[in-house]
């Protein structure tokens, strides 16, 4: 072999090595670590993303909300011909993002031809920060068809999501596809515009406001500041139904702030928090319909808790509606047995569970002495360590010291069941962040 031929052969070998290395790198970058698959029918393969997703970091849940039911009035047309701009608050920062869209309560396929994500210019606005607007794709396609009863996760897109920022996720559907899967009582204003304004940065076309989240059920980020996700399963007390709209004063928001402040210290893990509260939710019973509106805690635990991204710990605050909405006096053991089933499901995944005592409600229209006795019995089991791995005693923290059957006056929103902003803050303040760490206990 001549020297010239030798150099040519060496150059060819180097080129092959470089090509293989690039392929391996691309494969690693594309793997989000979720192990999941996407369910979609794709069209129009002309992506409009400004950059590929980053390849380092940890995928965590930055925001999530449970699908609750079919939005009244959307049975036929859905949101055809309108852009839906959901506003959500990120409990983790990251360098890339992806979203989950749900057609769980739809009766026909949902066609989305345009979807975007952007960081809001300011809090509580439909306007976007200009250089953050990104077009979302699904398996490389800018369109997606979500079958009735199904959901779809978008491809990851590189965009810097700051911790605590409002994020705008916009979808446009040109065709009738009802009813709309939604989450009412969002305590956050979102927006609607006529026509396809998915990439509109100014927000001026979004003239309709709504306190619903539509289609969107999760925002994940490739985080550089969080190592996992805490999922909080609850009812209206977790949904934050009486908290100030647009202020992010749910107790889970304050818990997220505390975890952020304690990150890197011995007092708490570096976790994000996602809120899976549904107003009126029960451990055992669900609403009407197939699928059921307001699904029970037991029926939705897999989807809303175990299937969230990179879950490290679970918090449960459920049971008061099983007492309040039962026409007779529910057996306390029925409630605690249901809660133990949830804990066993979490333990099967190796997840630690922190559970809350049930807060007082004397003065509420549903109060009776018999229901109060059931609440006390449930709380006794919880405090005795017979239900959860660890306990946060919301009852003790918010009750009136002179009448423990009632909420303390300044912690009461006025309906004698739901806390005020101050009460929600107190709930988060008494939470021991250290309880989110550690392994699961023995079978309860």
C-alpha positions in Angstrom: 0.0 0.0 0.0 1.4 3.5 -0.9 1.5 6.2 1.6 -1.2 8.1 -0.3 -3.5 5.1 -0.1 -2.8 4.8 3.6 -3.8 8.3 4.2 -7.0 7.8 2.3 -7.9 4.7 4.3 -7.1 6.5 7.6 -9.4 9.4 6.6 -12.2 7.0 5.7 -11.9 5.2 9.1 -12.0 8.6 10.9 -15.1 9.6 8.9 -16.9 6.4 9.9 -16.0 6.9 13.6 -17.3 10.5 13.5 -20.6 9.4 11.8 -21.2 6.6 14.4 -20.5 8.9 17.3 -23.0 11.5 15.9 -25.6 8.8 15.5 -25.1 7.5 19.1 -25.3 11.1 20.4 -28.5 11.8 18.5 -30.0 8.6 19.8 -29.2 9.5 23.4 -30.5 13.1 23.0 -33.8 11.9 21.6 -34.4 9.4 24.4 -36.3 11.3 27.1 -36.0 8.5 29.6 -39.8 8.2 30.1 -40.1 4.8 28.5 -43.4 5.9 27.1 -44.9 5.9 23.6 -46.9 8.5 21.8 -50.4 7.9 20.4 -51.0 10.0 17.3 -51.9 10.2 13.7 -49.5 12.6 11.9 -49.8 15.0 9.0 -47.7 17.8 7.5 -44.1 16.9 8.3 -42.7 20.5 8.2 -41.5 21.2 11.8 -41.1 24.8 12.7 -38.9 24.4 15.9 -36.1 26.8 16.3 -33.7 24.2 17.9 -33.4 20.6 18.8 -34.1 19.6 22.4 -31.2 19.7 24.9 -29.5 16.4 25.8 -28.7 16.9 29.5 -30.9 17.3 32.5 -33.7 15.4 34.2 -37.3 15.2 32.9 -39.7 16.3 35.6 -43.3 17.5 35.9 -43.4 21.3 35.9 -47.3 21.5 35.9 -50.2 19.1 35.6 -53.9 19.1 36.0 -56.4 16.2 35.9 -59.0 15.9 33.2 -62.3 16.3 35.0 -65.1 15.9 32.4 -66.7 17.1 29.2 -67.1 20.8 29.0 -70.8 21.8 28.8 -71.8 23.4 25.6 -69.0 21.9 23.5 -70.7 18.6 22.8 -70.8 19.1 19.0 -68.4 21.7 17.8 -65.7 21.5 20.5 -63.4 24.5 19.9 -63.5 24.4 16.1 -62.0 27.5 14.5 -60.6 28.8 17.7 -57.1 29.1 19.3 -57.1 28.0 22.9 -54.2 29.5 24.9 -53.8 27.8 28.3 -51.8 29.6 30.9 -50.0 27.4 33.5 -47.4 28.1 36.2 -44.1 26.2 36.1 -42.9 24.6 39.4 -39.6 23.7 37.8 -37.2 25.4 35.3 -35.7 23.7 32.3 -34.0 23.9 29.0 -36.6 21.9 27.0 -40.3 21.2 27.3 -43.0 18.9 26.1 -46.8 18.8 26.8 -49.6 16.2 27.1 -52.9 16.9 25.4 -56.0 14.9 26.3 -59.2 13.9 24.4 -60.3 11.7 27.2 -63.9 12.9 27.1 -64.1 13.4 23.4 -66.6 11.4 21.4 -64.7 11.8 18.1 -61.1 12.3 17.0 -59.6 15.7 17.9 -57.7 17.2 15.0 -55.0 19.8 16.0 -53.2 21.5 13.1 -51.2 24.0 15.1 -49.8 23.9 18.6 -47.2 26.2 20.3 -45.5 26.8 23.6 -44.0 30.1 24.8 -43.1 31.8 28.1 -45.6 34.6 29.0 -44.4 38.1 28.8 -45.7 38.8 32.2 -47.9 37.0 34.7 -51.6 36.7 33.8 -51.4 37.7 30.2 -51.9 36.1 26.8 -48.8 37.9 25.4 -45.7 35.9 24.9 -42.0 36.7 25.3 -41.1 37.0 21.6 -38.0 34.9 21.4 -39.6 32.0 23.3 -42.4 31.1 20.8 -41.9 27.5 19.6 -44.1 25.4 17.4 -44.8 22.0 18.8 -44.6 18.8 16.8 -45.8 15.2 17.4 -43.6 12.5 16.0 -42.1 15.2 13.8 -45.4 16.4 12.4 -47.0 19.8 13.0 -50.5 18.2 13.1 -51.9 15.5 15.2 -55.2 13.6 15.5 -56.0 12.5 19.1 -58.5 9.6 19.1 -61.5 9.8 21.3 -60.6 8.7 24.8 -56.8 9.1 24.2 -54.0 11.5 24.9 -50.8 12.5 23.1 -47.4 13.8 24.2 -45.6 16.3 22.0 -42.0 16.0 21.0 -39.5 17.8 23.2 -38.6 21.3 22.0 -35.7 23.4 23.2 -37.0 26.5 25.1 -35.8 28.0 28.4 -38.6 27.7 30.9 -37.7 29.7 34.0 -38.9 28.5 37.4 -42.1 30.2 38.5 -42.9 31.5 35.1 -46.3 31.5 33.4 -46.2 29.3 30.3 -48.5 29.6 27.3 -49.6 26.4 25.5 -51.8 27.1 22.5 -53.8 24.7 20.3 -55.8 25.3 17.2 -58.4 22.9 15.8 -60.1 23.6 12.4 -62.8 21.0 12.7 -65.7 20.1 14.9 -64.6 17.6 17.6 -66.6 17.7 20.8 -66.9 17.6 23.6 -63.9 19.3 25.0 -61.9 17.6 27.8 -61.4 20.2 30.5 -60.4 21.1 34.0 -62.8 23.7 35.6 -61.9 25.8 38.7 -58.4 26.4 37.4 -58.0 29.6 39.5 -56.0 30.9 36.5 -57.3 32.8 33.6 -56.6 31.3 30.1 -57.6 32.8 26.7 -59.4 32.0 23.5 -59.1 33.7 20.1 -61.0 33.3 16.8 -59.0 31.8 14.0 -55.5 30.3 14.0 -53.5 32.6 16.3 -51.4 29.9 17.8 -48.1 31.8 17.0 -49.4 35.2 17.8 -47.0 36.9 20.3 -49.0 40.0 21.1 -52.0 38.3 22.6 -54.3 41.0 21.3 -56.5 38.6 19.5 -57.2 36.6 22.6 -60.3 38.6 23.7 -62.1 35.8 25.5 -61.1 34.8 29.1 -61.9 31.5 30.8 -61.1 29.9 34.1 -60.8 26.5 32.4 -57.8 24.5 31.2 -58.8 22.8 28.0 -57.1 19.7 26.4 -53.8 20.4 28.3 -53.0 18.0 31.1 -49.2 18.2 31.7 -46.1 20.3 31.1 -42.8 18.5 31.5 -39.4 20.2 31.4 -35.9 18.9 31.0 -34.8 20.4 34.3 -31.5 21.7 35.5 -32.8 22.4 39.0 -35.1 19.5 40.0 -34.3 15.8 40.4 -37.9 14.4 40.5 -41.6 15.1 40.9 -43.9 15.2 43.9 -47.5 14.4 42.9 -50.3 15.7 45.1 -53.6 13.9 44.8 -56.6 15.7 46.3 -60.0 17.4 46.1 -61.0 21.0 46.1 -58.7 21.7 49.0 -55.8 20.8 46.8 -57.4 22.3 43.6 -57.4 25.6 45.5 -61.0 26.4 44.7 -61.1 29.5 47.0 -57.6 30.8 46.4 -57.1 34.1 44.6 -57.3 33.8 40.9 -54.0 34.2 39.1 -52.0 34.5 42.3 -50.8 30.8 42.6 -51.8 30.7 46.2 -52.9 27.0 46.3 -51.1 25.2 49.1 -49.2 23.1 46.5 -47.8 26.4 45.0 -46.4 27.4 48.4 -45.1 23.9 48.9 -43.2 24.2 45.6 -41.7 27.5 46.8 -40.6 25.9 50.0 -38.9 23.0 48.2 -37.2 25.5 45.8 -35.9 27.5 48.8 -34.6 24.4 50.6 -33.0 22.9 47.5 -29.5 21.6 48.2 -30.0 21.7 52.0 -30.7 18.8 54.4 -34.3 19.9 54.9 -35.8 18.9 51.6 -35.2 17.2 48.2 -34.9 19.0 44.9 -38.4 18.1 43.7 -41.0 19.9 41.6 -44.7 19.7 42.5 -47.7 18.9 40.3 -51.3 19.3 41.5 -53.7 16.6 40.7 -56.6 18.0 42.7 -60.2 17.8 41.4 -63.0 19.8 43.2 -65.5 17.4 44.7 -63.3 14.4 44.3 -63.8 11.3 46.4 -61.6 8.3 47.2 -64.3 5.8 46.2 -67.2 7.2 44.2 -67.1 8.8 40.7 -69.6 10.9 38.7 -71.8 9.8 35.9 -70.8 9.0 32.3 -68.4 6.7 30.5 -65.7 7.7 31.1 -67.0 9.0 34.4 -66.9 12.7 35.1 -64.8 13.5 38.2 -63.3 10.0 38.4 -62.6 8.6 41.9 -59.2 8.7 43.4 -58.9 5.0 43.1 -59.8 4.9 39.4 -57.5 7.8 38.4 -54.5 7.0 40.5 -52.6 5.2 37.8 -53.1 7.9 35.2 -52.9 11.0 37.4 -50.2 9.9 39.8 -48.2 6.8 38.8 -47.9 7.9 35.1 -46.7 11.4 35.9 -43.1 12.1 34.9 -40.3 10.9 37.2 -42.4 10.6 40.3 -40.4 10.4 43.5 -43.1 10.8 46.2 -46.9 11.1 46.6 -49.0 13.3 48.8 -52.7 12.4 49.4 -55.4 14.7 50.8 -58.6 12.9 50.1 -61.6 11.7 52.1 -63.7 14.7 53.1 -66.1 14.4 50.2 -66.6 10.7 50.9 -68.0 11.9 54.2 -69.8 15.0 53.0 -71.4 13.5 49.9 -72.6 10.3 51.4 -76.4 10.5 52.1 -76.0 8.4 55.2 -73.0 8.1 57.6 -70.2 6.4 55.7 -68.3 3.8 57.7 -64.8 5.3 58.6 -63.2 2.0 57.7 -64.6 2.3 54.1 -62.6 5.5 53.7 -59.4 4.4 55.3 -59.5 1.1 53.4 -59.7 3.0 50.2 -56.8 5.2 51.2 -54.7 2.1 52.0 -55.4 0.8 48.5 -53.9 4.0 47.0 -50.9 3.6 49.3 -50.4 0.0 48.3 -50.4 1.0 44.6 -47.8 3.6 45.3 -45.7 1.2 47.3 -45.8 -1.3 44.4 -43.8 1.4 42.5 -41.5 2.0 45.4 -43.1 5.4 46.1 -43.3 7.0 49.6 -46.7 8.4 50.5 -47.4 11.4 52.8 -51.1 11.7 53.8 -53.1 14.5 55.3 -55.6 14.5 58.1 -59.1 15.8 57.2 -59.8 19.4 58.2 -62.8 20.5 60.2 -66.0 21.8 58.5 -68.5 22.8 61.2 -70.7 25.7 59.9 -70.7 24.2 56.4 -74.1 23.2 55.0 -73.1 19.6 55.0 -72.0 19.4 58.6 -73.7 17.0 61.0 -72.5 15.5 64.3 -72.5 12.1 62.7 -70.2 13.2 59.8 -67.9 14.9 62.4 -67.6 11.6 64.2 -66.6 9.9 61.0 -64.0 12.6 60.3 -62.5 12.1 63.8 -62.4 8.3 63.4 -60.6 8.6 60.0 -58.1 11.1 61.5 -57.4 8.8 64.4 -56.4 6.0 62.0 -54.2 8.4 60.0 -52.5 9.8 63.1 -51.9 6.3 64.4 -49.7 5.6 61.4 -52.1 3.0 60.1 -52.6 4.5 56.6 -49.6 6.5 55.3 -45.8 6.4 55.6 -45.9 9.9 57.1 -48.6 12.4 58.2 -49.1 16.1 57.7 -51.7 17.2 60.3 -53.7 19.9 58.4 -56.5 19.4 60.9 -54.4 20.5 63.9 -52.8 23.3 61.9 -56.0 25.0 60.7 -58.6 24.2 63.4 -59.9 26.8 65.8 -58.2 26.1 69.1 -61.4 27.1 71.0 -63.6 24.9 68.8 -61.7 22.2 67.0 -64.7 21.3 64.9 -64.3 24.5 63.0 -61.6 26.2 60.9 -59.8 29.1 62.6 -61.5 32.3 61.5 -58.5 33.8 59.5 -57.9 30.5 57.8 -61.5 30.2 56.7 -62.5 31.4 53.2 -66.0 32.0 54.5 -67.7 28.8 53.5 -66.3 26.9 56.6 -64.8 24.2 54.4 -62.2 25.7 52.2 -59.2 27.7 53.4 -58.4 31.3 52.7 -55.1 32.2 51.0 -53.7 32.5 54.5 -55.0 29.0 55.3 -53.5 27.5 52.2 -50.2 29.1 53.1 -50.4 27.6 56.6 -51.0 24.1 55.1 -47.8 24.3 53.2 -45.9 25.8 56.1 -46.6 22.8 58.4 -45.5 20.2 55.8 -42.3 18.5 56.8 -40.2 18.5 53.6 -38.1 15.7 55.0 -41.1 13.4 54.9 -40.8 13.4 51.1 -37.4 11.6 51.3 -36.7 8.0 52.3 -37.9 4.5 51.3 -41.4 3.2 51.7 -42.5 1.5 54.9 -43.8 -2.0 55.4 -47.3 -3.0 54.3 -49.9 -0.9 56.0 
